Amino acid sequence: MASTIYEQVVEDIRSKINKGILKPGEMIPSESSLCKEYNTTRMTVRKGLALLTEGGYIYSVPGKGSFVCEPDHNRHILHFNEMDIIKEHADRTQLLEVNIISPTEELIKQLQLKRKQKTVVIRRLSYSQREPFAYDIKYLPYDKGKPIVEEVIQYATFPEIVAARMSLFSVKNELTIWVKKAQGEEIKFLKTEEGHPLMVIEQKLFDDGNKPVGWGKIYFRGEYCHLHAVSSFNDRIKRTF
């Protein structure tokens, strides 16, 4: 399939940057020059330049033009899907609980709830060869008009669970990842010893108004979980097409 003109602008400039024809700090051709070169409109050129800016290839200086960025390989793309990690090892996933509870002080803080507002709690446990390796607990503000269906959430990701109440496109997912020693209910559900290393992945979901709509954590036994991230300028542009 033939590429659009703005994609040609992106690919040509990106290729020149990757080959060193355009070097960091060097100004790229002006919008008017690019319009003439590609026989297109200023709006089309600006769309291409916006993609290059978003991908970290160029930056603009008002009144002067656009310039090639210094490459930043400290930015990594992490493709995270909780159920992909679980399915890699799981023989089965057990839905332990779907319940409506009164919020704790921590839930009121994390989900910005009113003190008397009810909360939905979801607990799941995943097994590999009869050994539990992932304990998952999630919380959502209770909405009486939008019930949670147990059959749907047993194998759904957190954004998919929240998407039953709103468009998935409007959900922002914030991740925090750390390592801790097992204690309390983690020992009980994962059947491990106190102090066993766990990887914790905390998710907080926000709607398009930046209001929290979900909060949860997955506790993985350390030997079952690893994360992989890529630093690639090419991937940054491709994901925007």
C-alpha positions as protocol buffer text, in pm:
chain_id: "A"
residue {
  index: 1
  type: MET
  ca { x: 0 y: 0 z: 0 }
}
residue {
  index: 2
  type: ALA
  ca { x: 137 y: 340 z: -100 }
}
residue {
  index: 3
  type: SER
  ca { x: 236 y: 566 z: 187 }
}
residue {
  index: 4
  type: THR
  ca { x: 79 y: 906 z: 238 }
}
residue {
  index: 5
  type: ILE
  ca { x: 277 y: 1223 z: 172 }
}
residue {
  index: 6
  type: TYR
  ca { x: 325 y: 1302 z: 541 }
}
residue {
  index: 7
  type: GLU
  ca { x: 462 y: 949 z: 590 }
}
residue {
  index: 8
  type: GLN
  ca { x: 709 y: 1012 z: 306 }
}
residue {
  index: 9
  type: VAL
  ca { x: 822 y: 1331 z: 480 }
}
residue {
  index: 10
  type: VAL
  ca { x: 872 y: 1137 z: 804 }
}
residue {
  index: 11
  type: GLU
  ca { x: 1058 y: 848 z: 641 }
}
residue {
  index: 12
  type: ASP
  ca { x: 1286 y: 1069 z: 431 }
}
residue {
  index: 13
  type: ILE
  ca { x: 1390 y: 1296 z: 719 }
}
residue {
  index: 14
  type: ARG
  ca { x: 1424 y: 1003 z: 959 }
}
residue {
  index: 15
  type: SER
  ca { x: 1643 y: 819 z: 705 }
}
residue {
  index: 16
  type: LYS
  ca { x: 1869 y: 1121 z: 666 }
}
residue {
  index: 17
  type: ILE
  ca { x: 1905 y: 1149 z: 1044 }
}
residue {
  index: 18
  type: ASN
  ca { x: 1976 y: 777 z: 1086 }
}
residue {
  index: 19
  type: LYS
  ca { x: 2238 y: 787 z: 810 }
}
residue {
  index: 20
  type: GLY
  ca { x: 2406 y: 1096 z: 956 }
}
residue {
  index: 21
  type: ILE
  ca { x: 2321 y: 1317 z: 659 }
}
residue {
  index: 22
  type: LEU
  ca { x: 2135 y: 1541 z: 905 }
}
residue {
  index: 23
  type: LYS
  ca { x: 2334 y: 1565 z: 1227 }
}
residue {
  index: 24
  type: PRO
  ca { x: 2229 y: 1653 z: 1586 }
}
residue {
  index: 25
  type: GLY
  ca { x: 2175 y: 2028 z: 1618 }
}
residue {
  index: 26
  type: GLU
  ca { x: 2145 y: 2079 z: 1242 }
}
residue {
  index: 27
  type: MET
  ca { x: 1839 y: 2258 z: 1106 }
}
residue {
  index: 28
  type: ILE
  ca { x: 1612 y: 2056 z: 877 }
}
residue {
  index: 29
  type: PRO
  ca { x: 1458 y: 2215 z: 564 }
}
residue {
  index: 30
  type: SER
  ca { x: 1192 y: 2478 z: 631 }
}
residue {
  index: 31
  type: GLU
  ca { x: 821 y: 2405 z: 600 }
}
residue {
  index: 32
  type: SER
  ca { x: 800 y: 2605 z: 277 }
}
residue {
  index: 33
  type: SER
  ca { x: 1095 y: 2409 z: 131 }
}
residue {
  index: 34
  type: LEU
  ca { x: 935 y: 2078 z: 225 }
}
residue {
  index: 35
  type: CYS
  ca { x: 603 y: 2189 z: 73 }
}
residue {
  index: 36
  type: LYS
  ca { x: 780 y: 2255 z: -259 }
}
residue {
  index: 37
  type: GLU
  ca { x: 986 y: 1934 z: -242 }
}
residue {
  index: 38
  type: TYR
  ca { x: 683 y: 1711 z: -183 }
}
residue {
  index: 39
  type: ASN
  ca { x: 433 y: 1926 z: -373 }
}
residue {
  index: 40
  type: THR
  ca { x: 197 y: 1932 z: -75 }
}
residue {
  index: 41
  type: THR
  ca { x: 33 y: 2162 z: 175 }
}
residue {
  index: 42
  type: ARG
  ca { x: 182 y: 2316 z: 488 }
}
residue {
  index: 43
  type: MET
  ca { x: -70 y: 2122 z: 700 }
}
residue {
  index: 44
  type: THR
  ca { x: 58 y: 1789 z: 562 }
}
residue {
  index: 45
  type: VAL
  ca { x: 419 y: 1886 z: 626 }
}
residue {
  index: 46
  type: ARG
  ca { x: 336 y: 1993 z: 982 }
}
residue {
  index: 47
  type: LYS
  ca { x: 171 y: 1656 z: 1046 }
}
residue {
  index: 48
  type: GLY
  ca { x: 492 y: 1481 z: 944 }
}
residue {
  index: 49
  type: LEU
  ca { x: 706 y: 1713 z: 1154 }
}
residue {
  index: 50
  type: ALA
  ca { x: 478 y: 1657 z: 1453 }
}
residue {
  index: 51
  type: LEU
  ca { x: 538 y: 1281 z: 1428 }
}
residue {
  index: 52
  type: LEU
  ca { x: 913 y: 1335 z: 1412 }
}
residue {
  index: 53
  type: THR
  ca { x: 893 y: 1560 z: 1716 }
}
residue {
  index: 54
  type: GLU
  ca { x: 682 y: 1305 z: 1905 }
}
residue {
  index: 55
  type: GLY
  ca { x: 934 y: 1035 z: 1817 }
}
residue {
  index: 56
  type: GLY
  ca { x: 1222 y: 1238 z: 1957 }
}
residue {
  index: 57
  type: TYR
  ca { x: 1394 y: 1303 z: 1624 }
}
residue {
  index: 58
  type: ILE
  ca { x: 1352 y: 1679 z: 1601 }
}
residue {
  index: 59
  type: TYR
  ca { x: 1255 y: 1982 z: 1809 }
}
residue {
  index: 60
  type: SER
  ca { x: 1128 y: 2322 z: 1703 }
}
residue {
  index: 61
  type: VAL
  ca { x: 1247 y: 2669 z: 1797 }
}
residue {
  index: 62
  type: PRO
  ca { x: 977 y: 2936 z: 1745 }
}
residue {
  index: 63
  type: GLY
  ca { x: 1075 y: 3182 z: 1477 }
}
residue {
  index: 64
  type: LYS
  ca { x: 1378 y: 2978 z: 1367 }
}
residue {
  index: 65
  type: GLY
  ca { x: 1272 y: 2630 z: 1253 }
}
residue {
  index: 66
  type: SER
  ca { x: 1315 y: 2264 z: 1341 }
}
residue {
  index: 67
  type: PHE
  ca { x: 1642 y: 2102 z: 1445 }
}
residue {
  index: 68
  type: VAL
  ca { x: 1775 y: 1747 z: 1486 }
}
residue {
  index: 69
  type: CYS
  ca { x: 1773 y: 1625 z: 1847 }
}
residue {
  index: 70
  type: GLU
  ca { x: 2059 y: 1465 z: 2032 }
}
residue {
  index: 71
  type: PRO
  ca { x: 1968 y: 1093 z: 2050 }
}
residue {
  index: 72
  type: ASP
  ca { x: 1829 y: 988 z: 2387 }
}
residue {
  index: 73
  type: HIS
  ca { x: 1868 y: 616 z: 2451 }
}
residue {
  index: 74
  type: ASN
  ca { x: 1753 y: 649 z: 2810 }
}
residue {
  index: 75
  type: ARG
  ca { x: 1390 y: 643 z: 2694 }
}
residue {
  index: 76
  type: HIS
  ca { x: 1261 y: 288 z: 2674 }
}
residue {
  index: 77
  type: ILE
  ca { x: 931 y: 148 z: 2552 }
}
residue {
  index: 78
  type: LEU
  ca { x: 784 y: -110 z: 2789 }
}
residue {
  index: 79
  type: HIS
  ca { x: 504 y: -320 z: 2638 }
}
residue {
  index: 80
  type: PHE
  ca { x: 318 y: -443 z: 2946 }
}
residue {
  index: 81
  type: ASN
  ca { x: 21 y: -678 z: 2947 }
}
residue {
  index: 82
  type: GLU
  ca { x: -37 y: -844 z: 3283 }
}
residue {
  index: 83
  type: MET
  ca { x: -219 y: -1141 z: 3132 }
}
residue {
  index: 84
  type: ASP
  ca { x: 64 y: -1206 z: 2884 }
}
residue {
  index: 85
  type: ILE
  ca { x: 301 y: -1252 z: 3179 }
}
residue {
  index: 86
  type: ILE
  ca { x: 51 y: -1472 z: 3359 }
}
residue {
  index: 87
  type: LYS
  ca { x: -38 y: -1684 z: 3053 }
}
residue {
  index: 88
  type: GLU
  ca { x: 332 y: -1754 z: 2993 }
}
residue {
  index: 89
  type: HIS
  ca { x: 336 y: -1966 z: 3309 }
}
residue {
  index: 90
  type: ALA
  ca { x: -23 y: -2025 z: 3421 }
}
residue {
  index: 91
  type: ASP
  ca { x: -205 y: -2355 z: 3401 }
}
residue {
  index: 92
  type: ARG
  ca { x: -509 y: -2184 z: 3548 }
}
residue {
  index: 93
  type: THR
  ca { x: -624 y: -1859 z: 3704 }
}
residue {
  index: 94
  type: GLN
  ca { x: -865 y: -1870 z: 3996 }
}
residue {
  index: 95
  type: LEU
  ca { x: -1103 y: -1585 z: 4070 }
}
residue {
  index: 96
  type: LEU
  ca { x: -1092 y: -1566 z: 4449 }
}
residue {
  index: 97
  type: GLU
  ca { x: -1328 y: -1278 z: 4517 }
}
residue {
  index: 98
  type: VAL
  ca { x: -1545 y: -1009 z: 4363 }
}
residue {
  index: 99
  type: ASN
  ca { x: -1699 y: -806 z: 4641 }
}
residue {
  index: 100
  type: ILE
  ca { x: -1824 y: -464 z: 4742 }
}
residue {
  index: 101
  type: ILE
  ca { x: -1650 y: -318 z: 5048 }
}
residue {
  index: 102
  type: SER
  ca { x: -1627 y: 4 z: 5245 }
}
residue {
  index: 103
  type: PRO
  ca { x: -1307 y: 189 z: 5154 }
}
residue {
  index: 104
  type: THR
  ca { x: -1003 y: 197 z: 5378 }
}
residue {
  index: 105
  type: GLU
  ca { x: -809 y: 520 z: 5429 }
}
residue {
  index: 106
  type: GLU
  ca { x: -561 y: 401 z: 5167 }
}
residue {
  index: 107
  type: LEU
  ca { x: -837 y: 340 z: 4910 }
}
residue {
  index: 108
  type: ILE
  ca { x: -993 y: 680 z: 4979 }
}
residue {
  index: 109
  type: LYS
  ca { x: -653 y: 836 z: 4909 }
}
residue {
  index: 110
  type: GLN
  ca { x: -561 y: 630 z: 4601 }
}
residue {
  index: 111
  type: LEU
  ca { x: -902 y: 648 z: 4429 }
}
residue {
  index: 112
  type: GLN
  ca { x: -1001 y: 995 z: 4559 }
}
residue {
  index: 113
  type: LEU
  ca { x: -1323 y: 855 z: 4705 }
}
residue {
  index: 114
  type: LYS
  ca { x: -1581 y: 1005 z: 4930 }
}
residue {
  index: 115
  type: ARG
  ca { x: -1566 y: 847 z: 5275 }
}
residue {
  index: 116
  type: LYS
  ca { x: -1894 y: 654 z: 5238 }
}
residue {
  index: 117
  type: GLN
  ca { x: -1843 y: 555 z: 4873 }
}
residue {
  index: 118
  type: LYS
  ca { x: -1832 y: 179 z: 4823 }
}
residue {
  index: 119
  type: THR
  ca { x: -1548 y: 2 z: 4642 }
}
residue {
  index: 120
  type: VAL
  ca { x: -1529 y: -313 z: 4428 }
}
residue {
  index: 121
  type: VAL
  ca { x: -1247 y: -550 z: 4519 }
}
residue {
  index: 122
  type: ILE
  ca { x: -1126 y: -822 z: 4281 }
}
residue {
  index: 123
  type: ARG
  ca { x: -877 y: -1091 z: 4382 }
}
residue {
  index: 124
  type: ARG
  ca { x: -722 y: -1351 z: 4149 }
}
residue {
  index: 125
  type: LEU
  ca { x: -460 y: -1621 z: 4193 }
}
residue {
  index: 126
  type: SER
  ca { x: -262 y: -1785 z: 3912 }
}
residue {
  index: 127
  type: TYR
  ca { x: -100 y: -2128 z: 3929 }
}
residue {
  index: 128
  type: SER
  ca { x: 185 y: -2302 z: 3746 }
}
residue {
  index: 129
  type: GLN
  ca { x: 190 y: -2681 z: 3792 }
}
residue {
  index: 130
  type: ARG
  ca { x: -30 y: -2640 z: 4103 }
}
residue {
  index: 131
  type: GLU
  ca { x: 207 y: -2383 z: 4252 }
}
residue {
  index: 132
  type: PRO
  ca { x: 65 y: -2031 z: 4298 }
}
residue {
  index: 133
  type: PHE
  ca { x: 297 y: -1773 z: 4144 }
}
residue {
  index: 134
  type: ALA
  ca { x: 91 y: -1452 z: 4099 }
}
residue {
  index: 135
  type: TYR
  ca { x: -149 y: -1290 z: 4343 }
}
residue {
  index: 136
  type: ASP
  ca { x: -357 y: -1008 z: 4197 }
}
residue {
  index: 137
  type: ILE
  ca { x: -575 y: -758 z: 4384 }
}
residue {
  index: 138
  type: LYS
  ca { x: -761 y: -467 z: 4225 }
}
residue {
  index: 139
  type: TYR
  ca { x: -1000 y: -196 z: 4340 }
}
residue {
  index: 140
  type: LEU
  ca { x: -1254 y: 13 z: 4149 }
}
residue {
  index: 141
  type: PRO
  ca { x: -1506 y: 274 z: 4268 }
}
residue {
  index: 142
  type: TYR
  ca { x: -1845 y: 105 z: 4297 }
}
residue {
  index: 143
  type: ASP
  ca { x: -2097 y: 213 z: 4035 }
}
residue {
  index: 144
  type: LYS
  ca { x: -2441 y: 66 z: 4102 }
}
residue {
  index: 145
  type: GLY
  ca { x: -2549 y: 105 z: 3741 }
}
residue {
  index: 146
  type: LYS
  ca { x: -2248 y: -80 z: 3596 }
}
residue {
  index: 147
  type: PRO
  ca { x: -2205 y: -422 z: 3758 }
}
residue {
  index: 148
  type: ILE
  ca { x: -1890 y: -633 z: 3733 }
}
residue {
  index: 149
  type: VAL
  ca { x: -1946 y: -967 z: 3559 }
}
residue {
  index: 150
  type: GLU
  ca { x: -1730 y: -1241 z: 3712 }
}
residue {
  index: 151
  type: GLU
  ca { x: -1705 y: -1451 z: 3395 }
}
residue {
  index: 152
  type: VAL
  ca { x: -1563 y: -1153 z: 3205 }
}
residue {
  index: 153
  type: ILE
  ca { x: -1295 y: -1049 z: 3455 }
}
residue {
  index: 154
  type: GLN
  ca { x: -1136 y: -1386 z: 3529 }
}
residue {
  index: 155
  type: TYR
  ca { x: -889 y: -1348 z: 3239 }
}
residue {
  index: 156
  type: ALA
  ca { x: -921 y: -976 z: 3162 }
}
residue {
  index: 157
  type: THR
  ca { x: -648 y: -716 z: 3202 }
}
residue {
  index: 158
  type: PHE
  ca { x: -707 y: -426 z: 3439 }
}
residue {
  index: 159
  type: PRO
  ca { x: -778 y: -174 z: 3159 }
}
residue {
  index: 160
  type: GLU
  ca { x: -1022 y: -422 z: 3004 }
}
residue {
  index: 161
  type: ILE
  ca { x: -1206 y: -455 z: 3334 }
}
residue {
  index: 162
  type: VAL
  ca { x: -1234 y: -77 z: 3363 }
}
residue {
  index: 163
  type: ALA
  ca { x: -1334 y: -53 z: 2995 }
}
residue {
  index: 164
  type: ALA
  ca { x: -1664 y: -223 z: 3083 }
}
residue {
  index: 165
  type: ARG
  ca { x: -1754 y: 116 z: 3231 }
}
residue {
  index: 166
  type: MET
  ca { x: -1591 y: 354 z: 2982 }
}
residue {
  index: 167
  type: SER
  ca { x: -1404 y: 366 z: 2652 }
}
residue {
  index: 168
  type: LEU
  ca { x: -1066 y: 190 z: 2662 }
}
residue {
  index: 169
  type: PHE
  ca { x: -926 y: 478 z: 2454 }
}
residue {
  index: 170
  type: SER
  ca { x: -986 y: 721 z: 2741 }
}
residue {
  index: 171
  type: VAL
  ca { x: -800 y: 511 z: 3001 }
}
residue {
  index: 172
  type: LYS
  ca { x: -447 y: 610 z: 3107 }
}
residue {
  index: 173
  type: ASN
  ca { x: -241 y: 341 z: 3283 }
}
residue {
  index: 174
  type: GLU
  ca { x: 36 y: 441 z: 3525 }
}
residue {
  index: 175
  type: LEU
  ca { x: 280 y: 167 z: 3631 }
}
residue {
  index: 176
  type: THR
  ca { x: 508 y: 147 z: 3933 }
}
residue {
  index: 177
  type: ILE
  ca { x: 739 y: -155 z: 3965 }
}
residue {
  index: 178
  type: TRP
  ca { x: 949 y: -262 z: 4261 }
}
residue {
  index: 179
  type: VAL
  ca { x: 1084 y: -566 z: 4447 }
}
residue {
  index: 180
  type: LYS
  ca { x: 990 y: -658 z: 4804 }
}
residue {
  index: 181
  type: LYS
  ca { x: 1008 y: -945 z: 5053 }
}
residue {
  index: 182
  type: ALA
  ca { x: 694 y: -1156 z: 5098 }
}
residue {
  index: 183
  type: GLN
  ca { x: 490 y: -1095 z: 5410 }
}
residue {
  index: 184
  type: GLY
  ca { x: 134 y: -1117 z: 5541 }
}
residue {
  index: 185
  type: GLU
  ca { x: -133 y: -1228 z: 5293 }
}
residue {
  index: 186
  type: GLU
  ca { x: 128 y: -1259 z: 5016 }
}
residue {
  index: 187
  type: ILE
  ca { x: 277 y: -1555 z: 5207 }
}
residue {
  index: 188
  type: LYS
  ca { x: -72 y: -1703 z: 5257 }
}
residue {
  index: 189
  type: PHE
  ca { x: -181 y: -1686 z: 4892 }
}
residue {
  index: 190
  type: LEU
  ca { x: 154 y: -1756 z: 4723 }
}
residue {
  index: 191
  type: LYS
  ca { x: 241 y: -2032 z: 4973 }
}
residue {
  index: 192
  type: THR
  ca { x: 594 y: -1907 z: 5015 }
}
residue {
  index: 193
  type: GLU
  ca { x: 824 y: -1827 z: 5303 }
}
residue {
  index: 194
  type: GLU
  ca { x: 853 y: -1489 z: 5472 }
}
residue {
  index: 195
  type: GLY
  ca { x: 1117 y: -1282 z: 5295 }
}
residue {
  index: 196
  type: HIS
  ca { x: 1085 y: -1464 z: 4960 }
}
residue {
  index: 197
  type: PRO
  ca { x: 1155 y: -1208 z: 4681 }
}
residue {
  index: 198
  type: LEU
  ca { x: 848 y: -1078 z: 4499 }
}
residue {
  index: 199
  type: MET
  ca { x: 813 y: -844 z: 4204 }
}
residue {
  index: 200
  type: VAL
  ca { x: 526 y: -601 z: 4254 }
}
residue {
  index: 201
  type: ILE
  ca { x: 358 y: -426 z: 3962 }
}
residue {
  index: 202
  type: GLU
  ca { x: 122 y: -152 z: 4075 }
}
residue {
  index: 203
  type: GLN
  ca { x: -128 y: -5 z: 3830 }
}
residue {
  index: 204
  type: LYS
  ca { x: -332 y: 309 z: 3868 }
}
residue {
  index: 205
  type: LEU
  ca { x: -584 y: 386 z: 3595 }
}
residue {
  index: 206
  type: PHE
  ca { x: -719 y: 735 z: 3515 }
}
residue {
  index: 207
  type: ASP
  ca { x: -1004 y: 860 z: 3297 }
}
residue {
  index: 208
  type: ASP
  ca { x: -964 y: 1141 z: 3042 }
}
residue {
  index: 209
  type: GLY
  ca { x: -1024 y: 1393 z: 3323 }
}
residue {
  index: 210
  type: ASN
  ca { x: -727 y: 1247 z: 3515 }
}
residue {
  index: 211
  type: LYS
  ca { x: -955 y: 1104 z: 3787 }
}
residue {
  index: 212
  type: PRO
  ca { x: -848 y: 763 z: 3930 }
}
residue {
  index: 213
  type: VAL
  ca { x: -1083 y: 485 z: 3815 }
}
residue {
  index: 214
  type: GLY
  ca { x: -885 y: 183 z: 3932 }
}
residue {
  index: 215
  type: TRP
  ca { x: -593 y: 84 z: 4152 }
}
residue {
  index: 216
  type: GLY
  ca { x: -429 y: -252 z: 4205 }
}
residue {
  index: 217
  type: LYS
  ca { x: -118 y: -461 z: 4253 }
}
residue {
  index: 218
  type: ILE
  ca { x: 9 y: -793 z: 4120 }
}
residue {
  index: 219
  type: TYR
  ca { x: 258 y: -985 z: 4334 }
}
residue {
  index: 220
  type: PHE
  ca { x: 475 y: -1225 z: 4132 }
}
residue {
  index: 221
  type: ARG
  ca { x: 712 y: -1476 z: 4282 }
}
residue {
  index: 222
  type: GLY
  ca { x: 1046 y: -1340 z: 4170 }
}
residue {
  index: 223
  type: GLU
  ca { x: 1148 y: -1649 z: 3974 }
}
residue {
  index: 224
  type: TYR
  ca { x: 842 y: -1621 z: 3748 }
}
residue {
  index: 225
  type: CYS
  ca { x: 855 y: -1261 z: 3627 }
}
residue {
  index: 226
  type: HIS
  ca { x: 1087 y: -1051 z: 3415 }
}
residue {
  index: 227
  type: LEU
  ca { x: 1024 y: -732 z: 3218 }
}
residue {
  index: 228
  type: HIS
  ca { x: 1167 y: -631 z: 2882 }
}
residue {
  index: 229
  type: ALA
  ca { x: 1193 y: -277 z: 2743 }
}
residue {
  index: 230
  type: VAL
  ca { x: 1337 y: -147 z: 2413 }
}
residue {
  index: 231
  type: SER
  ca { x: 1510 y: 179 z: 2330 }
}
residue {
  index: 232
  type: SER
  ca { x: 1440 y: 236 z: 1961 }
}
residue {
  index: 233
  type: PHE
  ca { x: 1369 y: 555 z: 1771 }
}
residue {
  index: 234
  type: ASN
  ca { x: 1226 y: 354 z: 1480 }
}
residue {
  index: 235
  type: ASP
  ca { x: 963 y: 193 z: 1704 }
}
residue {
  index: 236
  type: ARG
  ca { x: 855 y: 534 z: 1836 }
}
residue {
  index: 237
  type: ILE
  ca { x: 763 y: 656 z: 1487 }
}
residue {
  index: 238
  type: LYS
  ca { x: 610 y: 326 z: 1369 }
}
residue {
  index: 239
  type: ARG
  ca { x: 373 y: 311 z: 1665 }
}
residue {
  index: 240
  type: THR
  ca { x: 223 y: 647 z: 1566 }
}
residue {
  index: 241
  type: PHE
  ca { x: 128 y: 545 z: 1209 }
}
